[in-house]
Amino acid sequence: MHMNTPPRSAIRLTRRGRLVLIATGAVVAGTAVAVPLLGLDSEEEKKPTALVIPEGWRAGQIYDAVDKALTVPPGTTRKSLGKARLKLPNDADGNPEGYLFPATYPLEKDGKKATPESLLSFMVDTANRKFNGAPIAAGAQRNAMNVYQAVTIASIVQAEAATKADMGKVARVIFNRLERGMPLQMDSTINYALNRSTLKTTAADTRIESPYNSYQRMGLPPTPIANPGEEAMRAAITPTPGDWLYFVTVKPGDTRFTADHAEHQRNVAEFNAHQKRPGK
């Protein structure tokens, strides 16, 4: 999170602001390649029977995972979006980011093998069932936003929070900044714009031209930046009470939240010093 903030002004929320392959008796995680598994009595390759989508994966990662799980040419799932007829909210403008719900999806159902279109539809239908129910929809309305905006906030929470316990606090920082007319200044949105994942954000990164540059643009990014799980969604509609405006994870297990800019600068200095240690 950047250390300088612009003058306060009124702002409204914008309109849009490890592959895991399950095979018999084993889980292959952290790789996008189906690893052949050998049975006790046979060397016959065991094919995966389900695909697990982890919380926080981006749409691009999910497309690649589906391609590999179904052993179709790279890019097939992405190209199938036009004919998948996904039931997305109008605000999504056809982009399923945020609505590819993290869960376990069978690669065969009722004797029929899954296709890219059927898997994507299954994910979106699951998201709609989770997000459009009373708790989420009512929670979004209670916070003066629609469900799509709540999903967008949850996606940032999913990307930024170091632990589930921190999710509510991260959500509160987002709300506090929006209410005060401050840019979100979230490194996760820069990472999304640059299609990367890193802890290091440079001054040059914060000047890139992108609608996802939350250092320069006010309000929420135009779409979610990942596919959040239920914990992040709950945090987005019930943020932890607090006056925090800044946070930084100095080291694993040590995320510091504050409303004081000078204190935040000291925390960032500790983070930078920790990153310079050997092995970092």
C-alpha positions in Angstrom: 0.0 0.0 0.0 1.4 3.4 -1.1 2.3 5.8 1.7 1.1 9.1 0.1 -2.6 9.9 -0.2 -4.4 12.6 -2.2 -6.8 15.2 -0.8 -10.1 13.9 0.3 -13.1 14.2 -2.0 -16.5 12.6 -2.4 -16.5 9.3 -4.3 -19.0 6.6 -5.1 -18.3 3.0 -5.8 -17.7 2.4 -9.5 -20.1 0.3 -11.4 -17.5 -2.3 -12.0 -15.0 -1.1 -10.4 -2.4 -24.8 -7.8 -4.3 -26.6 -9.9 -5.3 -29.6 -7.7 -6.0 -32.8 -9.6 -7.8 -35.5 -7.6 -6.9 -39.1 -8.7 -7.5 -42.4 -7.0 -6.2 -42.1 -3.5 -4.0 -39.0 -4.2 -4.0 -35.3 -4.6 -1.5 -33.6 -6.9 -1.3 -29.9 -5.9 0.6 -26.8 -6.9 1.1 -27.9 -10.5 -0.9 -27.5 -13.7 0.2 -30.9 -14.9 -1.6 -34.2 -14.4 1.0 -36.5 -12.9 0.6 -40.2 -13.8 -0.2 -42.2 -10.7 0.5 -45.9 -10.5 -1.8 -48.4 -8.9 -0.6 -51.1 -6.6 -1.3 -53.9 -9.1 -1.0 -52.1 -12.4 1.1 -49.5 -14.1 -2.0 -48.2 -15.9 -2.2 -44.4 -15.7 -4.9 -43.2 -13.4 -6.8 -40.2 -14.9 -7.9 -37.4 -12.6 -11.6 -37.6 -11.7 -12.1 -34.0 -10.4 -10.7 -30.6 -10.6 -10.3 -28.4 -7.5 -10.2 -24.7 -8.0 -8.4 -23.0 -5.1 -9.6 -19.7 -3.6 -8.0 -16.7 -5.2 -7.1 -18.1 -8.6 -7.5 -15.8 -11.5 -9.7 -16.7 -14.5 -6.6 -17.2 -16.7 -5.2 -19.8 -14.3 -8.5 -21.6 -14.3 -8.7 -21.7 -18.1 -5.3 -23.3 -18.2 -6.2 -25.8 -15.5 -9.4 -26.8 -17.3 -7.4 -27.3 -20.5 -4.9 -29.6 -18.8 -7.5 -31.5 -16.8 -9.5 -32.2 -19.9 -6.4 -32.8 -22.0 -7.5 -30.3 -24.7 -5.2 -27.9 -26.6 -4.0 -24.8 -24.7 -6.4 -21.9 -25.1 -9.4 -24.1 -25.7 -11.3 -23.1 -22.6 -10.6 -19.4 -23.1 -11.9 -19.7 -26.7 -15.1 -21.5 -25.4 -16.3 -18.4 -23.4 -18.4 -17.1 -26.4 -20.4 -20.3 -26.6 -20.6 -21.2 -23.0 -23.6 -18.9 -22.4 -22.6 -18.1 -18.8 -25.2 -16.6 -16.6 -23.2 -13.5 -15.5 -24.5 -10.2 -14.0 -24.9 -7.4 -16.5 -22.0 -5.5 -14.8 -19.6 -8.3 -15.7 -20.0 -7.5 -19.4 -19.3 -11.1 -20.3 -16.1 -11.4 -18.1 -16.4 -14.3 -15.7 -13.6 -13.1 -13.4 -14.9 -13.4 -9.8 -17.6 -15.9 -10.8 -15.6 -19.0 -11.3 -16.3 -20.2 -7.8 -13.5 -22.1 -6.0 -14.7 -25.7 -5.4 -14.3 -29.3 -6.5 -15.8 -30.0 -9.9 -16.2 -33.6 -11.4 -14.7 -34.3 -14.8 -17.5 -36.7 -15.5 -21.2 -36.5 -14.4 -24.0 -39.0 -15.1 -21.7 -40.8 -17.6 -21.0 -37.7 -19.6 -17.4 -36.3 -19.7 -17.1 -32.6 -18.8 -16.3 -30.0 -21.5 -14.8 -26.6 -21.0 -18.3 -25.1 -21.5 -19.9 -27.4 -18.9 -17.2 -26.8 -16.3 -17.3 -23.0 -16.7 -21.1 -23.0 -16.5 -20.9 -25.2 -13.4 -18.5 -22.7 -11.7 -20.6 -19.7 -12.6 -23.9 -21.4 -11.5 -22.2 -22.3 -8.2 -21.2 -18.6 -7.8 -24.6 -17.3 -8.5 -26.1 -19.8 -6.0 -23.6 -18.6 -3.4 -23.7 -14.9 -4.1 -27.3 -14.3 -4.8 -28.7 -15.9 -1.7 -30.1 -13.8 1.1 -27.0 -13.4 3.3 -24.7 -12.0 0.5 -27.3 -10.0 -1.4 -28.7 -8.5 1.8 -25.2 -7.8 3.1 -24.3 -6.0 -0.1 -27.4 -3.9 0.1 -26.7 -3.1 3.7 -23.4 -1.7 2.7 -24.9 0.4 -0.2 -23.5 -1.7 -3.0 -24.6 -4.4 -5.4 -23.5 -8.0 -5.4 -21.0 -7.5 -8.2 -19.3 -4.8 -6.2 -19.2 -7.1 -3.1 -17.5 -9.8 -5.3 -15.0 -7.2 -6.5 -14.1 -6.2 -2.9 -14.0 -9.9 -1.8 -11.5 -10.6 -4.7 -9.2 -7.9 -3.4 -9.6 -9.1 0.2 -8.7 -12.7 -1.0 -5.6 -11.4 -2.7 -4.4 -9.1 0.0 -5.2 -10.8 3.3 -2.3 -12.9 4.7 -4.7 -15.0 6.8 -8.5 -15.5 7.1 -8.4 -13.6 10.4 -7.1 -10.6 8.5 -9.9 -10.6 5.9 -12.4 -8.5 7.8 -9.7 -5.9 8.6 -8.6 -5.7 4.9 -12.2 -5.2 3.9 -12.6 -2.4 6.4 -9.5 -0.6 5.0 -11.2 -0.8 1.6 -14.4 0.7 2.9 -12.7 3.3 4.9 -10.7 4.5 1.9 -13.7 4.6 -0.4 -15.7 6.6 2.1 -12.9 9.1 2.5 -12.3 9.6 -1.2 -8.9 7.9 -1.1 -7.5 5.7 -3.8 -7.4 2.0 -2.7 -3.6 1.8 -3.5 -3.7 -2.0 -3.4 -0.7 -3.8 -4.9 -2.9 -6.8 -5.8 -4.7 -4.7 -8.5 -1.3 -3.7 -10.0 -0.3 -7.4 -10.0 -3.5 -8.2 -11.8 -2.9 -5.5 -14.4 0.6 -6.9 -15.0 -0.5 -10.5 -14.8 1.9 -11.4 -12.1 2.1 -12.2 -8.4 4.8 -10.5 -6.3 5.3 -8.7 -3.0 7.5 -6.0 -4.7 5.7 -3.0 -6.3 7.9 -0.2 -7.6 7.1 3.4 -8.1 7.1 2.8 -11.8 4.5 0.1 -11.4 2.1 2.5 -9.7 2.3 4.8 -12.8 1.1 2.2 -15.3 -1.9 3.1 -17.5 -4.5 0.6 -16.5 -8.1 0.7 -15.2 -6.8 -1.7 -12.5 -4.2 0.8 -11.3 -5.8 1.6 -7.9 -2.9 4.0 -7.1 -4.0 6.4 -9.8 -7.7 5.6 -10.2 -10.4 6.1 -7.7 -13.0 3.6 -6.6 -13.1 -0.1 -7.3 -11.4 -1.7 -10.3 -13.7 -2.5 -13.2 -13.9 -6.2 -12.4 -13.0 -8.6 -9.7 -9.2 -9.4 -9.7 -9.6 -13.1 -8.7 -12.2 -15.6 -7.7 -12.9 -15.3 -4.0 -14.1 -17.9 -1.6 -16.9 -17.8 1.0 -14.6 -16.4 3.8 -13.6 -13.4 1.6 -17.2 -12.8 0.6 -18.3 -12.8 4.3 -15.5 -10.3 5.0 -16.7 -8.1 2.1 -20.2 -7.7 3.5 -19.3 -7.7 7.2 -16.0 -5.9 7.6 -14.4 -5.8 11.0 -15.1 -2.5 12.8 -12.1 -0.2 12.9 -10.6 3.1 11.6 -7.7 1.5 9.7 -6.5 3.1 6.5 -3.2 1.2 5.9 -1.8 -2.2 6.4 1.3 -4.1 5.5 2.5 -7.7 6.2 5.9 -7.1 7.6 6.7 -10.8 7.7 4.6 -14.0 7.8 2.2 -13.8 10.7 2.8 -10.1 11.3 0.3 -7.9 9.4 0.0 -4.5 10.9 -3.1 -2.3 10.5 -3.2 1.4 11.4 -5.0 4.7 10.8 -1.7 6.7 11.3 0.3 7.5 8.2 3.6 7.9 10.1 3.2 4.6 11.9 2.5 2.9 8.5 5.7 4.4 7.1 7.6 2.8 10.0 5.9 -0.5 9.3 6.8 -0.3 5.6 10.4 0.4 6.5 10.4 -2.7 8.6 8.9 -4.7 5.7 11.6 -3.4 3.3 14.4 -4.2 5.8 13.0 -7.7 6.2 12.9 -8.2 2.4 16.6 -7.3 2.1 17.6 -10.1 4.4 19.6 -13.0 2.9 17.3 -15.5 1.2 14.5 -13.0 0.5 
